[in-house]
Structures are given as structure tokens and as C-alpha cells.
Amino acid sequence: MKDLLIATIIAAIFCTGLAVGFADVQLDRNNHFYFFKWVGERLEVHFLTFAADGKQRKHLEYSQRRLEEALLASQRGMSKDYSRAAQDYDRELGKAYYMAEQLTLINPRYKILLAEVYIKTLLQLDEASQQENCDELEKIALRHNTEAIKRLLQKHQDSQQDTKTYQSLVGLMLESTEQIRGDLSVEQDGKINLARNVLAEGVEIEWAYDLLASVR
């Protein structure tokens, strides 16, 4: 009985180490070791990361992994894997956003986490838009991007410095959107010009963002 217990403990330690080791390895979702990667990520965020903001950033990190898996599945024409990865991508971003908002309600200094969600999803939106047949990923990225910036603008704009910071954040969306101007209609192009003028005034920042988001 004692030997069995010792063997079980050793096996558990080995499997845990194996899982954690695979957590950071890029694997195809059909790889036999992908399960260990999934377990490793769960161990990382729930047992090996202690700070709340650290856990939130882990979910944001994992969202990037799920996005890359979805893009790879799309390239290979693996529709089921693409759908599952897209759902997991949405789930990880949802957790990252929710935790960022909850932490900000506790302490305003965590506004930086919402800003990080905004910046990351903007980059992910650009990444997804560069690949064909990934409209679902673009919609997910844009939805969470919108959640983050609107929460900052509507609930956490406490100072003039905050306003300047959020103006700069929406400016990033403007720069990103201008990169796709060649594929836009005259009406969409007009929205970008209007958004630039509104943003320059620094008053209706949310309106400027809405104009840009409607183009995406």
C-alpha cells in the first residue's frame, strides 16, 4: 500500500512537470500532446501564478495562442479545429477582460490591464484581418476591443491625463484603420477622416472610436 502511494505521488509529480513543460510549447490542436499543453496552462494560471493581475495577463497571453491555433486551422482548412479554437479564443479574451475590469473596480491603478486588453485585441484584429476567411476571429477581437475602450471611457476617465491616454489609445485604432483604406468605400473613407478630426479635438473620443469601429 505504501509503495502504491509513493508510486502514485511520483507519477503525479511527473505528469504535472510534463504538463507545465508543454504549456509554452506551440502545438497543433490535433497533436497527441496537446492535452498536456491544456493541463499545463490550467496549472500555470490556477496554481503557479499567485497575483491576480498575473492571472489576468496569463489569460491574455493564452488568447494569443488560441488565435494562432485558429489561424493555423483556417490555413489548413480544418473547420472543426478552427471553430473550437475560435471559441477558446473568445473565452480567454472574455476572462482577461472580466478580470481586468473587476480589478480596476477594486483599485483604479489596474486601468492599465484594460488598456493592455485594448492594445492586444487591436493587434489581434490586425493579425486576423490579414488572413482570408477569418471573419469570426475579427469579430471576436473587435468586440473585446470595444468592451475595453468603452469601459475605460465610460467608467474610468477620472482625470485629464486619463483623457489624453485614451485619446492616444483610440489614435492607435485610427492608425490601424488607415492601413486598410485602399479597400474601403468612399463612405467608409469619409468616416475615417471625420474620426481623425473628432479625435484631434479630444472631446468626443468615444464617437471617434465608434466611427472607426464601424469601418472595421
N, C-alpha and C positions, 0 to 999 in steps of 0.2 A: 504493500500500500504506500509506504514511504517512497519507494523507488518510482512508483507511478506518479506520485505527486511531484517529485523532483523533475521527472521527465516532462510532465505537463508544463511546469513553470519554465523549463528550458525551451520547450517548443514555443510557448507563448512569447518569450523574450526574443527568440529567433524570428518569429513571424512579425512581431512588432518592428524589429530592426529592419527586416526586409521591406515591410510596408513603408516605413519612413524613408528608407533609401530610394524607393521608387517614386516617392511623392513629387520630386522635382525632375523626374525623367520624362521626356516627351515621348509619349506612346500613342499609337493608333488605338482607337476605341475597340478594335477587334483583336488586339494583342492579348494573349493569354495572361499577361502580367498586369493588364490594366486594372484588374480588381485590386491588386496590391497598391497601385497608384491611388485609387479612390480611397482605400482604407488609410493609406499614409497621409493623405490630405486631411481626412477627418481627425486623425490623431494629432496632426500638426496644429490644427485650429482649436481643438477642444481640450487637448491635454499638454501640448508643448508650447503654446502661446498663452501667456498669462494676462497681459494688458488688454483691456477692452479695445483700445484703438488698434492694437496689433492684430487682434482677431478680425476687426473690420477690414484692415488692409489685406489680410490673407484672402478674404472673400473677393476683394477687388482683383487681387493677383490671380485667383482661380478663374475669375471671369475671363481674363485674357487667355488662359489655357483653353477654356471651353470654346471661346471664339475661334481660336486657331484650329481646334479639332473640327468645328463646324465648317470652317473654310476648306479644310483638307477633305472632309467628307463630300462637300459640294464639288470640289475639283474632280473627285473620283467617281462622281455620280452615285454615291451611296446615300439614297434619300432617307432611309430609316435612321442611319447614323447621324445624318445632318439634322434631322428633326429632333432627335434625342439630345444632341449637343446644343442645339439652339435653345431647347427648353432648360437645359442645365445652365447655359449662359445667362438666360433671363433670371433664373433662380439665384445665381451667385451675385448678379448685379442688384437684385432686389434685397438680398441680405446686406450687401455692402451699403446700399443707400439707407435702409432702415436703421442699421446700427449707427451710421453717421448722424442721422437725424436725432436719434434717441440720445446719443452722447452730447450733441450740441444743445439739446434742451436741458441737459444736466449742467453743462459748462460751455459757455459761448466760445471758449478757445478752440473747441473741436470743430468750429466752422471750416477749418482747413480740410477736414475729412470730406465734407460736402463738396468743397472746391476740387478736391482730388477726384471724386466720383465724376464731377462735371468734365474735368480735363481728360480723364481716362476714357470716358464714353465718347467724347468728341474725337479722340484719336481712333477709337474702335469704329466709330461711324465712318471715318475716312477710309480705314482699312477694309471694312466690309463693302463700301461703295466702289472699290477698285476691282471687285470680282463680280462676275455675272451671276445672276440667279441667286443672289443673297439678300433679297429684299426684306425677308423676315429678320435677318440679323441687323439690317439698317434700322428697321422699325423699333427693334428692342433697344438698340443703342440710343436712338433719338428720344425714345420715351423716358429712359432713365436720365438722359442728359437734361431733358426738360424738367423732370422732377427736381433734380439737384439745383439748377439755377433758379427755378421759381421759388423753391423753399428758401434759398438764400435771400432772394429779392423781397419776398413777401413776409418772412418771419425773422430774418436775422440781419437786417440792414439797420444797424444801430449807430452808425457814425458816418461822417463824411468820408473817412478812409475806407469804410466798407463799400460805399457807393463807388468810389474810384476803383476799388479792386474788382467789383462786379462788372463795372464798365469795361475793364480790361479783359475780363473773362468772356464777355459777350463779343469783345473785339476779336478773340480767337475764333469764335464761330464765324464772324464776318470774313476773316482771312481764309478760313477753310472753305466757306461757301463760294468765295470769289474764284477758287481753283476750278470750279465746275461751270463757270459762266458760259463757256463755249457750247454747252449742251442745253442751255436754258432758253425759254421763250422770251419775247420782249417784255411781257408782263412780269415774269419772274426776275428779269434783269432790272426792271424798274423797282421791284421790291428791295433788291439789294442796295440800289442807290438811295432809296428812302431810308433804309435801315442805317446806312452809313451816316446820313445827315442827322437822323434822330439820335444815334449813338454819340455823335460828336457834341450834341447839346448836353448830354449827360443827365437828362431829366427822365424821359420815358424809356429807360433801359429795357424794361420787360417788353415793351412794344417792339423795340428794335429786335430783340431776340425772337419774338413771335413772327415777325416778318421773315427773318432768316430761316427759322424752323419750317415755315410753310413752303419754302423753296426746296428744302431737303425732302 
